Amino acid sequence: MDKARLGLTPNPDVMCNRLIKFGAFEEAVGREFDFTATGHYATTTVIDGKTWLSTSPDPVKDQTDFLSQITSLQVSKLMFPIGHLWKHEVRAIAEREKLLNAQRKDSQGICFLGNVDFREYIKRHLGENPGDVREIETGHKIGEHRGLWFYTIGQRKGLGFGGGPWFVVKKNLKRNILFVSHGYDPERVYKSHIKMNDFHFITENPWDEGQKTSTTQSTISQRHPVTFKIRHTPEFLSGQVHQDSDGTWHLDADQPIHGVASGQFCVIYDTDHHLCYGSGEID
């Protein structure tokens, strides 16, 4: 809620996996067992005795982005019994075994909220804080928003402002103004550079010589080709990452990307988008 109040776009599913599903659960129950099996669409790959989180063959259902903040201990104890399957294969197995949920619709939204609408959940905890909606090119007021925490950068659907389409392009927290841009694909919603706060490597830093955990001069400023995601989509984007002398990681996309939202996670993969290295919060 604190991040939402600051106008960021948090991804609660990511932290739920690290802190609750494989955090609190591990402390309460999982530590008594060698492995924990889950229904996530993901796989693991063992290289030189170390376990890496890796993608599912089904690009639409792959959930490694939601698991990109788990720890090396957590991934080493995970088993994904259906992770190597496509969703239609899982449904076929369920039908063959006459399971009651064989034709149940895919779940949507945040797992721990159940059927509660996320906007209503935010409203219940933060309320509303109306302010101006202005066209960023002209400064003209085109409407009023209910609270900056209800909107995300790049959002187009569900805005409810007349004369659209409109895209959310900026938030001014001090003045409580939501800036939008008119058009179907405004240039202002694209970015090529992402700064990532507190980047977390799941297993280890794959570019750190000697597999040291501390920052070494040999890795600073070197550019490493990767694939990445900034939201849950089937597509993987390409770019390069590098590290500043202060330890901060940055991503430069090969092509401008749409709707980069502060508070979301930028998830980094190898160039074959097979191994998931980890993620950092978009600054």
Steps between C-alpha positions, in 0.01 A plus 500: 500500500788739573634465147157546348455815710823634349357459151703190418362186336594211732477137394369317810511156330879519479551575869225256602702215349818598682356602836187287540479197270866410535592717799245464780405157368863386509541617857177336616492176300740476207818476704387157619513365143763460230292658221187707445287434191287776349278544194695790352583495129877504544792257505838470666838434341802366690838627379819400681298393801308829526128533436374774269143610441414439134204560274205284401458403132158670506583871448147615583482323837868527602515639856871549554448877511282454809775284657787738420554612862529157661832401660757240405389281792136527397564407136725210602206341687234558235343242271267596213311182399312670213764758413619310193148481355284735294170610654294301248697188596421557868130538421508178294650313796238648733221391265644152468512467878149649527606782732223741595704806403601374155304777325524769765596841366852625564529700820551874465616770738697471819496154651459596866209738426283233343210658312558847646558768234846654544371855452241445772770353724713812449200724562419318824851566637594834344164658420476757223696820438351686202717721283536643152559298186693709247619449146878507526556673166269796569440501877124513437282335762299218345350346811550397861660185642399318820854451632839451335529150648221378272704558182819362349737641241402387150144417604238555230197294598256589774595869527151633433607836355310631199654580163748214514684283460727625778820350640635560852850645458595669829398562860578815698469394862562843652222665298285184479474524121461211259646578157366325192582510132254488212533239229526130436875464556657820638878521493509618861400158636820341360837476673832339414677517836397345833671545836439205732503541878628221726556250219463146632683203346313176570790254486806720443637776282581318172748770397699520823835329440576246768132513601570757769201668659666839540535755221829469315660752271506243221119496477436873535401676176522182294191458286334159496241397237177369654130454440248651740139575592345800673153344527338160471486439124600210273761715323859539610683822412873536440753742642818539699561540872789667677591591856604836641784544746240538778361154421184617320399300195369664182332362189520647150235355271585427137164654403292760690251328729146599587360581843800480734344537846693586816453237771459211257779245461734475206572127468830398338562177305786358294506571127306180430236604761551163669670584830341765719782689673288719726332839510519857625233756579465763229613836637 
